[in-house]
Amino acid sequence: MIYFLNKRQIRFALYFCSIFLIFTSCGSRQDIVYFQNAKDFETIVDTDTFTPKFKVNDIVSIYVSTFDLEAVKPFNLSRGSEASAIPVPIDYLVDNDGNIDYPVLGKIKLLGLTVEESKELLKEKLSEYLKDPIINIRILNFRVSILGEVRVPGRYSISGERITLLEAIALAGDLTIKGKRDNITVIRDFQGTKTYTKVDLTNKELFNSPVYYLTQNDIVYVEPNKSAISTSTLDSRTTTAISIASILITSTIILVTQLN
């Protein structure tokens, strides 16, 4: 026997579904808005002098210049390019002991030094061979990975010498509405050990966090909120239910056909 719903029952069902969708889909202001405890006209003085430091497996570019072009040649090694005759300066890898193998000077320990500190160290060592050398050093593998509930997850190369967590999130197109704003995880390699730091974007104390400025190869993970997890679970269950229903319907049709 087929049973049809009357108009009153249909209206009740639609009303119930509407209420259910409102309560399950809407997030509160506390779940979404950044920097909720910031006050009007409040000033935060930036006294942070953060600069990135060299880590193991960093790739470093070093170029030395001076008035005597011939004297500086042994310190600016290059390799020929297969595509053209233009020489390509070689890069230096910070090994597991924190050293680079630099021409003439040999092993130089850069691990834990900033770019400026490394310049001073090289200038001191090169003073025996060159007069008033000018040194340019860059970290070539400054990249950060942004994963989870952001609009464009991926690995991003940084052109400057530092980037903030907020700037990195902006590169990834900001968090989606399903991103958990009070539980951002920054994974960092610190002298061969992984560190995990939680950050709350809804709190202005973010600016005082040790991971507000990111370092090379940091990983930023945005955890999905309850709504995203529930939706994912519901989708999975719905798909399973549809699959089971399809199998049952198909089996029933086959059985009825055989009986007839």
N, C-alpha and C positions, 0 to 999 in steps of 0.2 A: 504493500500500500504506500502511495506517495503522499507525504504530508506537506502542505504549503503554509508558510507563515502569513498571518494576517498583517494589516497595515500597522497596527499598534505594536506588534512584536518586532516588525522591521524597524520602526522608529526607535524603539528601545535599544535594539541591537546597534543601530548607528550611533545613538547617543553614548552608549557604553564604549564603543570603539573610539569615539572622539575624545572622551575623557582619558582613556588609556593612552592614546597617542600623545596627548598634551603632557601627561605626567612622565612619560618615558622618553620624550624627545627634547624637552626643554631643560637647559642648564641654568643654574643660578649665576648671579653676578660674581659671587665668590669663586666659582669654578673657572671663570673665563678671563676676567679683567686683570691686567698686569699692574704691578706696583700699587697695590690697594692701600697701603699704609703711608704713601707719600702725601705730604701736606701742601696746601697752596703756598706758593712763593718760598718754598723750602729750598735751600741751597746746599748742595753737597760738594765740598772742595776736594778735587782730585789731587791727592798727594802721592799717588802710586807712580813709581818710576820703573814699572815692570818692563823688562826687555828679555826676549827669549834667550835661552842658553843652549849650547850645543849638546846633543844627545848622541848615543851610539847609533850608527847607521845613518847619520846625517850626511847629506851630500853638500859639499862646500865649494864655492867658487872663490878663488883668490887671484887678484891681479895686482902686480907691483909696478909702480912707475917711478922714474927719476930722470934727471937731466941726461945722464949717460945711458943711452939706449942700448949700447953694446953690453955694458956691465949688467943690465937688468935681464937680458935674454935668458940666462940659465934658470931664472926664477919664474919665468912665464912660459912653461912648456905647453906645446900644442900638438894636436894630431891632425893629419890631413883628412879632409873630407872626401869621400868617394864621389859625391855629386859635383864638387867643384874644387878648385885649387885653393880656396880660402881656408887657412888654418883654423882649427877649432880649439880654444883653450881647454886643457884637461881639467876635470873636477877631482876633488879629493873626498874620500870616504872616511868618516870617523869610525875606526875599528872598535872591536869589543873592549879594548883597553883604553879607549878614548883618545887615540892618537891618529894623526894623519901622517903620511909619509911624504914629506915635502922635499923637492930637489935641493941638493947641496946641504941643507940643514938637517935632513934626516927626520927622525920621529919627533913630532911636536904634539904635546897633549892639549887638546881643545875642550875635552869633556868638562861640562859645568861652567865654561867661560861664556861671557856675552860676546857679541861681535866687537864691541869697543875694546874689551879686555884682550881679545885675540889679536886685534890690530896692534895694540901696545906690545904684546909679547913678540909678534913677528918683527915689529920695528926694532925692538931691542936686539933680536938675534941677527937681523939683516944689517945692522949698523956696522958690523965688522967688514961687510962687503960693499955696502952702498952708502952714499951720502944723501941724507934727508929723503929717505924713501917714502912714497905715498902708497898706502895699502888700501885696497877695496875688497871687502869680504861680504859674501851673500850666502844665505841658506837657500839652496835650490829646491829642497823637498819639503817646503813649508805647505803642508796640506792638512785639512781637517775633514773628517767624515761625519755626516749628519744623517741619522737614521730614525726610523719610527714615524710618528704622526706629524710629519711636515709635508708641505705641498710638493716639494721637489727634493726627495732624499738623494744623497750621492756624496761623492768625494770632491772637494773643492780646493783648488790651488790658490794660495794667497800670495799676492804680488809684493806686499809690504813686509815689514819686520814684525808686525804683531796685529792681532785681530781680537775683538771682544766676542763674548758668547752671543750677545744680541746681534752683532754684525754678521756672525756666522749663521744664525737662525734666519736673518733677513736674506742671506744668499740663497737659502733653501725655500724661500717664499713664505716664511712664517709658519707657525703651527696650524694644523687643521683644527676645526672646531672639536674634533675628537681627541686632541692631544691633552695630556695631563700637565697642566701648567705649574703645578706645585711639586713636581717630582721629576725634574730633568736630571739625567745622569751624565756626567762627564768622566770618561775613562782616559787615563793618562799613563804614559810610561815614564816612571821616575827611577832612573838608574837601574833599569832592568826589572823593575817591579811595577805591576799594574796597580794604579790607585783608582778608587771609585768615589766620586764626590757628588752629592745630591744638591740640586739648586732649585729654589722656589722663585719662579718668575712673578708671582703675585706679591712678593715682598721686596721692598727697596734694599734690604740687606744683601741682595744679589750683588750690588756694586762693591761690597766688601769681601766677596767670596774669593778664595785663592784660585778659582778657575774662571773668574770673570774675564781675564785675559787668557786666551787659549795659546797653547804651544804647538809646535809641529807634531803632526800625526795624532792629535787628540781625537777622540770619538765622542760625539754628542748623541745621546739617545733620548727620544721623546716617547714616554710610555703612553699607551692608549688608555683613555678613561673608561669608566664602567659602561657607558653607553656604547662605545666602540666594541668592547668585549662582548656585551650582551647581544649586540647586533650580529657579530661574527658567529656567536654560538647559535643564535636564532636562525641565521642563514644556513648554518651547517645542519641543524635539526630539521629545518624545512626541506632542504635538499634530500636528506635521508628519508623523511616522511613521504615525499613525492616519489622517490625511487621505490619504496616499499609498496605504496599505493599502486604504482604502475605495474609492478610485478603481480600484485594480487588481482588487478583488473584483467591483465593479460591472461593469467592462469584461469580466472573464472570464465572468460570468453572461450578459451580453448576447451575447458571442461564442459560447458554448455553445448558447444558445437559438437563435441564427441558424443554427448548423450542424445542429441537430436539425430 
